Structure formats: C-alpha cells, structure tokens
Amino acid sequence: MKGTDLEQRILRQSLQCTVLIAALGIAFGILSGSLAIIFDGMFSALDAAMCSLSLLVTRLLKQETSRRFQHGFWHIEPLVLVLNGSVLSVLCSYAFVSAVRGLLEGGHELEFGWGVVYAVVVAAFCFFMFWRERRVNRVIESELIGLDIKSWLMSACISSALLVAFSVAWLLERLGHGHLTPYIDPGVLAVLTLALIPMPLGTVIAAVKEVLLITPPELDHELRELMQQLTVDYGFVKHSYYATRVGRGLFVEVHIVLPEAMEHAGVRQLDQIRDRISRAIGESGPDRWLTVAFTRDPRWL
C-alpha cells in the first residue's frame, strides 16, 4: 500500500474513533456534571474537525500538479498544521480561564462514578490509538499523522489525569474531607490545560517556520558543507544555494560559477556534479525539487 493511501486510511479510522470519543465525552460530562470531561469531549470534537481537514489535505497531496498549482499542494500541509495547533491552543486557554473561574467560585459537585467509568474506558482506548498510529508513522513519517498522534496522546493524558483526580476525590469523601471535592474538577482542568498548551504551540511554531520559508538549520549546514567540498574538488569561482522545506516538499536551488578551466565542460561532467548534489541531499522523488544551474558570469548568482 502506498504511503499516501495508508495515510488516508489511518486518518479516516482516527476520525471515526475521535467522533465516538467526542460523543462519549460530552454525554458522560453532562451525566457527571464534570467540566473537565466536557472539555475532553469538546477537545475530541474539535480534533475530529481538524482530522477531517487533514484527510482532505492528504487527498490533495495525492493529486497531480496542475496549471494553477504547478508546484503541487505541499504548502497547504503546514497551513493546516498552523490552523489545527492554533485552535487547540485557544481551546486549552479558554478551558484554563474557565477552570480558574470555577475555583474562585468555590467549585461544584459532580458524580464521580460516571467520571471514573469514562476515564478508564477512554484512557485505555486513547493510549491504544496513540501506540498504533505511532508504530505506523515510523514507516510513512507523515506530519499530519504526527499531529494526530499528539492529539491522541493529549486525550489519553487528559483521561488518565481525570481518573487519578476522581479517585482522589472518592478517597477524600471516604476520609471525611468531602468539602474539598468540589475543587477537584476545576483544579484538574486547570492543571491539564496548562500542561497541554505547549504541545499544540510547538506544532504551530514549527509549521509557521515552513509557511515563512525559513530554512531548517540542519539543511543549511548540510548544503554548506557539500558546496565547500565541491568547490575544493572542482575549483568553483563562486556558488550560492537556496533551500527550504514546506510540508513534505523539499526545494533546493544551487547556482555555480565555473572556473575558466571548466568553461568548455561537457554535459556529462556537469551531470556528474548534479548527481553528487542529488545523492548528498537525498529524498529523491516527486516531493523534491532540485535545480542546479552553471554559469561563467557571477551576475547570475
């Protein structure tokens, strides 16, 4: 099965499971009166919407280039990551504000039995989905599935924390400290949102760098060393290179000023230089755009 086909199948399955988890979260949140469970359900519902968008992007990436999109659709992938991560960050921020307000208002009572049942079932399922997608993504290395993996991990952590919090609340009631239990739900929600915000923010920062066409430092270092070695081997007068990564697309341009001794170099020799550059940067295929230009006039750099 091709990488893109497998990617679409994994995202479709994830979407179906996320919708189910969202429905469970909202239903159990209402039954138990827990804002934290409702937040978990809303988080899953939002994640389902973003997963639908990611699935649409994978279908676009599978299409051939057109006259209007001659470079393909790679640039859409980081845009989706920015949108997804930004929305999740806003949701976490809003939930944190709501949790703090709940603490200041004295908390609220909730039904811990429903909460424990929900937390056990959902935590186990989310950890299973996280493990399964991570294992598959080690092969296809999809950024979209990578973000979905983070979402499943976040959901698993939320459910696990809810299980711990509700268990503590149950013990407090048995030990005669029931006056503290109203603070459990908003308290755990505040801690969860603070802990989760860095995950989508990291995705946003990385994706924004791609949208702004910022060259990854490791790619720049790799090209610099390569061109320095080629200059030593062939005596180039001057060279320049431009590289960036957008989603799964790698774009590299190399411009070389040949020495006088190579002014009449044949196509075969120039192709050998191109081949060395191609093999050095790797990732050959439809997602890589490599241009190597030769000249004797420095003005063309």
FIGUMI-685333 format. One record per atom (N, C-alpha, C): residue in one letter; x negated, y negated, z. Coordinates in steps of 0.05 Angstrom, whole numbers, plus 5000, padded with zeros to 4 digits. Atoms other than C-alpha are relative to their C-alpha. Example, Ala and Ser with C-alpha at 12.3 -4.5 7.8 and 13.67 -1.06 7.14 Angstrom:
% FIGUMI-685333
A498250245000 A475450905156 A498249765000 S501650244999 S472750215143 S501549785014 
//
This chain:
% FIGUMI-685333
M498350245000 M500050005000 M498249755000 K501550245002 K497349324981 K500349835025 G500050164976 G495548825036 G502449835003 T497750184999 T501048335018 T502650155005 D497649834996 D506348885014 D500250095029 L500049924972 L504249145082 L500549775019 E499550244984 E504148445110 E502949935000 Q497150065001 Q511348325087 Q501650205016 R498549804985 R513648985116 R499749965030 I500450054972 I510548835183 I501649765010 L498650254992 L513548135185 L503050055000 R497249945000 R520448405166 R500850155025 Q499449844976 Q520248915222 Q499849825025 S500450184977 S517748385270 S502449815003 L497750185000 L523447925250 L502450145012 Q497749854990 Q528748455264 Q499750045030 C500449964971 C525648615332 C500249745015 T500050264986 T524947885350 T502949905004 V497250084998 V532347745335 V501350165023 L498849834979 L534248335381 L499149905028 I501050104975 I529748075437 I501249735007 A498850264995 A532547375429 A502850035011 A497349964992 A539647625436 A500150115029 L500149894973 L537848035498 L499249795020 G500950214981 G534247445530 G502249815007 I497850194995 I540046965522 I502250135015 A497849864986 A545147485544 A499350055030 F500849944973 F541247705606 F499549755016 G500550264986 G539346985622 G502649895010 I497450104992 I546646795625 I501150175023 L499049824979 L548447415667 L498649965026 S501650034975 S542847295717 S499849725010 G500350294992 G543046535717 G497249915000 S502950065000 S535546515702 S499349824977 L500950175022 L532845925663 L497550114987 A502449885011 A526346305654 A500750214979 I499249805019 I529846875619 I501349874975 I498950145023 I533846395576 I497849884983 F502350115014 F527246055558 F498750224983 D501249785015 D524546735538 D501750074975 G498249955023 G530646855494 G499849794979 M500250215019 M530146175462 M497350004986 F502749975012 F522646275451 F500150214978 S499849795020 S524246925414 S501749914976 A498350095022 A529846595374 A498449814982 L501750185016 L525046045352 L497950154985 D502049845013 D519746555337 D501150154977 A498749865023 A524746935293 A500349814976 A499850205022 A525946295252 A497349964987 M502650045011 M518446195244 M499050254985 C500749755013 C517546925226 C501350024972 S498650015026 S522746835171 S498449834980 L501650185017 L518646255144 L497450134992 S502549875007 S512246655147 S500550224979 L499349805020 L515647215108 L500449884972 L499750145026 L517646715054 L497349924988 V502750085010 V510446475050 V498550244988 T501449765011 T507747185040 T501150074972 R498949955026 R512547254981 R498949804979 L501250205018 L509946604951 L497150074994 L502849945004 L502746824961 L499650234980 K500249775017 K504247454922 K500549924971 Q499350085027 Q506647064861 Q497549914985 E502150105017 E502246884803 E500049695000 T500250305002 T499746164794 T501849914977 S498350125021 S504045704751 S498849744991 R501050265010 R503045064712 R500149795022 R499750204978 R505444664773 R498250075023 F501749914978 F501445074824 F497750164989 Q502249865014 Q495145234786 Q497950125019 H501849894980 H491145364849 H501450205018 G498649814983 G496445824878 G501549875023 F498350104978 F500245754943 F498650025027 W501549974975 W494645824995 W500449775019 H499850234982 H495645125021 H502550005017 I497549994984 I502645305046 I499650155026 E500449844976 E499945805096 E499249845024 P500650164976 P496445315143 P502249805007 L497750174993 L502444845137 L502050145017 V498249844984 V506845395164 V498950045028 L501249954974 L501945535220 L500149745017 V499850254985 V501944795239 V502849965010 L497250034992 L509544775240 L500750195022 N499449794981 N510145425278 N498849935028 G501450064975 G504945245331 G501049745013 S499050254989 S507644535339 S502750045013 V497449964989 V514744765350 V499950165026 L500349854975 L512545285402 L498849835022 S501150184980 S508444755437 S502149815012 V497950184991 V514344285440 V502050155019 L498249844984 L518744845467 L498950055028 C501349964974 C513745005522 C500049755017 S500050254986 S513144275540 S502749935012 Y497350054991 Y520644185545 Y500850185023 A499349814979 A521344815587 A498549935026 F501550084976 F515944565635 F501349765014 V498650234988 V519543905645 V502650095014 S497549894988 S526044285658 S499450155026 A500749854976 A522544735708 A499349815023 V500750194978 V519544155747 V502549865011 R497550134991 R526343815749 R501650195017 G498649804983 G529344465776 G498850035027 L501449984974 L524144495831 L500749765017 L499350244985 L525543775851 L502950005009 E497250004993 E532943915853 E500750235020 G499549794980 G532044505901 G500450274989 G499749745012 G532245075852 G502850094997 H497349895003 H538245535841 H499950305006 E499749724994 E540746215860 E500350164973 L499749845023 L540346785810 L500350295007 E499549724995 E542047525803 E497450154991 F502649895007 F535347885808 F500250284987 G499849735011 G537948575789 G500050004969 W500050035029 W539548365717 W497249914990 G502650105008 G532947995714 G497850224999 V502049784999 V528748605734 V500450194977 V499449815022 V532249055683 V499049884974 Y500850135025 Y531048545628 Y496949994998 A502950035001 A523748425647 A498550264994 V501349745004 V521949165649 V500250094970 V499649915028 V525049335581 V498649834980 V501150185020 V522748715544 V496950005001 A502950004997 A515648715572 A498850254986 A501049755012 A514549445551 A500249984969 F499650025029 F517349315481 F498149804988 C501850215011 C513348675470 C497150095000 F502849905000 F506748995491 F499650214979 F500249805021 F508249565443 F499749864973 M500150145025 M509449085385 M497349854997 F502650145001 F503148685403 F497850204993 W502149805006 W498849315403 W500250104972 R499649885027 R501849585339 R499249804978 E500850205021 E501048935298 E497149945001 R502950054999 R494048815324 R498450224987 R501449785012 R491949505302 R500249984969 V499650035029 V494849395232 V498449764989 N501250245010 N491948695226 N496950025000 R502949955001 R484848955238 R499250074971 V500549915027 V485449225167 V500549774980 I499250195020 I489148675129 I499149715007 E501050264991 E486748075171 E501749764990 S498250215008 S492847635158 S500349805022 E499650214980 E493246965193 E502949985009 L497150014993 L500846985191 L500650225020 I499649784981 I500947665226 I498549945026 G501550084976 G495547395273 G501649825018 L498350184984 L500246845295 L502350165012 D497949844990 D505847355302 D499150175024 I501149854978 I501347775346 I499849835026 K500150184977 K500247175391 K502749965012 S497250044991 S507747075395 S500950245017 W499249764984 W508847795418 W498550015026 L501550004975 L503247725469 L501249805019 M498850204983 M506347085495 M502750105012 S497549894991 S513147425500 S499650225021 A500649794980 A510048025536 A499149885026 C501050134975 C506547565586 C502349875015 I497650134987 I513047185599 I501650215015 S498449794988 S516847825612 S498650135024 S501549884978 S511348115656 S500049815024 A499950194978 A511047475697 A502749995013 L497350004989 L518547485705 L500450255018 L499849764984 L518148205731 L498749965027 V501450054974 V512948005783 V501549815017 A498650214985 A516847385803 A502650115012 F497549904989 F523447745811 F499550215021 S500749804979 S520148305850 S499249865026 V500750164977 V517147785897 V502449895013 A497650114989 A523847455905 A501750215014 W498549784987 W527148125921 W498750065027 L501349954974 L521848245976 L500549775020 L499550234982 L522847546004 L502750025013 E497349964989 E530247686012 E500050215021 R500049784980 R528848336048 R498449935025 L501650084977 L523748006094 L501249765015 G498750224985 G528547456115 G499249734991 H500850265010 H525846896072 H501649924975 G498350055023 G531746826025 G500249714993 H499850295006 H531446066030 H498049924979 L502050065020 L525346095984 L500750094972 T499449875026 T528446505928 T501149804979 P499150185021 P531945915893 P497749864985 Y502250145014 Y525045635876 Y498450194982 I501649805015 I522546285844 I500349954970 D499550025029 D525846195776 D498749754988 P501350235012 P523845465762 P496950005004 G502949994995 G517045595794 G498550174980 V501449835019 V515246175749 V500249894972 L499750125027 L517945805688 L497849784997 A502050215002 A513245215704 A497250124996 V502649885002 V507245665712 V499650134972 L500149875026 L508846055649 L499549814977 T500350195022 T509545455604 T497349865000 L502650124999 L503145145629 L497950194989 A501949805009 A499445795615 A500250064971 L499549925027 L502545895547 L499449784980 I500450235019 I501745195516 I497350014985 P502650005015 P494245285499 P500050194976 M500049805022 M495845885453 M501049884974 P499150125025 P500145525401 P498449754993 L501750235006 L495844895408 L497450074986 G502449915014 G489645285388 G500650074971 T499249945027 T493345535326 T500449744984 V499550265014 V495444815308 V497449874993 I502650135005 I488344545315 I498550144977 A501449855021 A485345095271 A501449964973 A498650045025 A490845015218 A499749724990 V500350285008 V490244255217 V497349964987 K502650025013 K482844325201 K500150104971 E499849905027 E484744735140 E501649814983 V498450195015 V490144235119 V498349764992 L501750235005 L484943675124 L497550074984 L502249915017 L480044095083 L497349975014 I502550014984 I474844095139 I498450254995 T501749775006 T469044555120 T499350155026 P500849854976 P468045115172 P497049995003 P502950024995 P461145035204 P498450244991 E501449765008 E459245755191 E499750024970 L500149995029 L460945695117 L497949804990 D502050205008 D456845055111 D497250095005 H502749904993 H450945375146 H499150224981 E500649785019 E451345985101 E499249894973 L500650115026 L451345565037 L497449845001 R502550154998 R445745115062 R497550184999 E502249825000 E441145695075 E499750134973 L500149875026 L442946025009 L498849814979 M501050195019 M441545394968 M497149935005 Q502850054994 Q435045265004 Q498250234990 Q501649775010 Q432645974987 Q499950004969 L500050005029 L434845904914 L498249774990 T501750225008 T431245234910 T497050085001 V502749904997 V424845564934 V499450204977 D500549795020 D425646144884 D499949884972 Y499850105027 Y427445724822 Y499049714997 G501150275002 G424645034838 G502149794991 F498050205007 F431244654831 F499149725008 V500650284993 V430443894829 V501849905022 K498150104981 K436643774869 K502550184999 H497649855001 H443144104888 H502149885020 S497850084981 S449843974923 S502150225000 Y497949794998 Y455544414946 Y502349885016 Y497650094986 Y462644314969 Y501750265005 A498649764993 A466544855005 A502149955021 T497950024980 T472944935045 T501650264999 R498349774998 R477745465067 R502949915006 V497250084996 V485345375060 V501650265001 G498649754997 G489345955088 G498150234994 R501749775009 R486646585055 R498349924976 G501550095023 G483646174998 G497349885007 L502750104996 L476146034995 L499249854975 F500750175022 F473945454950 F497149905003 V502950084999 V466545344934 V499249894973 E501250125024 E463344874884 E497049955005 V502950044998 V455744864872 V499149864975 H501250155022 H452144364828 H497050005003 I502949964999 I444844474810 I498749844977 V501750145020 V439744014775 V497650184995 L502149825007 L435044474738 L497349864996 P502650125005 P427544344734 P499450004969 E500650025028 E424344174667 E499250274988 A500849735009 A421544884663 A502450174992 M497649845006 M428645154660 M501949864981 E498250155018 E431344654610 E501250174978 H499049835021 H432045194558 H500650285010 A499349744988 A434145744606 A502450124986 G497849875013 G438746254574 G502450055018 V497649944985 V445746424595 V499650235020 R500449774983 R443447084623 R498649925026 Q501450084976 Q438646754672 Q501849835018 L498250164984 L443946244694 L502150185013 D498049814989 D448946814704 D498850165023 Q501349864977 Q443847164749 Q500149835025 I499850184977 I443746544793 I502849995011 R497250004992 R451346524794 R500650265016 D499549744987 D451347264813 D498950015028 R501250014973 R446647144872 R501749845018 I498350174984 I451146594897 I502650145007 S497549864997 S457347014887 S499750225021 R500449784981 R454547614925 R499449905028 A500750104973 A451947174981 A502449905015 I497750104986 I458546844997 I502250215003 G498149784997 G462547484986 G502949924994 E497150055002 E470147524988 E500949974970 S499250025028 S470647624912 S502950104997 G497349925005 G477747684886 G501749754993 P498250225009 P483847264869 P500249775020 D499850204980 D483446874934 D497549825002 R502550164999 R476446594920 R499749854973 W500550175023 W475046014873 W497149905002 L502850075000 L467645944856 L499249874974 T500950155023 T464745424809 T497049945003 V502950064999 V457245384794 V499349854974 A500750175023 A455044814748 A497049934999 F502850065003 F448044694719 F499749754982 T500550245016 T445244044692 T497149925003 R502750124997 R438743674680 R500249715008 D499650294993 D441842994696 D501149985029 P499150034972 P442342824771 P502549855003 R497550164997 R448142354757 R502550175002 W497649834999 W452742954751 W500450135027 L499649894973 L451843154824 L502249865014 
//
